[in-house]
Amino acid sequence: MSLQNTCNQQNPIEQELVNNILNEIKSTLTQLTINNRYMNKQQTCAYLKISNNTLDKWIEYGLPFILVGSTRRFDRVAIDKWLNSRV
C-alpha cells in the first residue's frame, strides 16, 4: 500500500502521521486475518509471534494442525489449548 503526496516536498510531521496511519491499518488487517479460526502457516506465525522455523519445531513437538488435502491448517482454539497444557 502506498500513498502519494501531490506536493513534491512533504512536511516531516505529515510523513510521520502518514506512516503511523499506515502502520495502524496494517496492524488492523493482520488482526482481522488472525481472528480467523483456521490459519495457514504465515497467519499462525503472526498469531504466535514466532518465526517459520520455530513453528516447524513446535509442529515436531506436537503443535496440532489439520491437513486439508496436502495443506496444513492450524486451529487457533487447538493451539491455545496445546499452549495452555504446556505451561
N, C-alpha and C positions, 0 to 999 in steps of 0.2 A: 504494500500500500504506500502510495507516495502522494504528497501534497505539493503543489507548485504554487509559488507566490508570483503574482503578476508583476511585482516590483523586482528589479534586479538585486537590490540590497534589502536584507531583512534585518530588522532590529533584533539583537541577541535575545531580548526578553520575549519577543514574539516567537522566535525559533525555539526557545526553551519551552514555551507554552505549547507549541505545536507538537514538540517531541513528547511532552508529558501526556497530552491528549492521545497521541498515537499509542504510547505505551499502555495507557488505560484501556484503550479499545482492544489491543492485542491480548491483554490480560483477561478482559471480559470474554473474548472469543475463546480463549483457552479454557476458562472455567466452564463455559457453556458446553464445550466439547467433553470436558472431563466429567460433567454431570450425567452423561450417558452411562447406563449401567454396564453395557458391554463395550469394551475398548480394544483397540488394536495395540501393538507394541509401543508405538510412539505416544499414544494417549496415556497408556499405562505408565510409561516412564515419566511423563509430565505429572500425572496424578500422584505418583510416589516420590517425585522429585529425585530420581535416580538416573544413572546412565543406562544405555542399552546393554553394556557389558554386565553391569550389576544386575539388571533384570534377568539376563541369561543365567547368572549364578543363582539367583533366587529361584528360578524355574528348576534348576538342578536340586535345590534344597526342598522343593515341594510346593512352590507357589502354584496355586491352581489355575488352570486355563481350560478352555473348551476348544476343541478342533471343529471348525466349520469347513468341511472339505479338507484342504491342506493348510488352511489359515488359522492361526491361533487367535482366540478372542479371550479377553480377561474380564471376569465378572467382578465389578467393584465390590459387591457385597461379600463374595467369597474371599477376595483379597483382604478385606477388612477383618473378616473372621480369622483368616490364616495369620495375619499380623498380630491380632489380639491373643491368639493361642501361643504365640512365641514370646510374649512379654513376661 
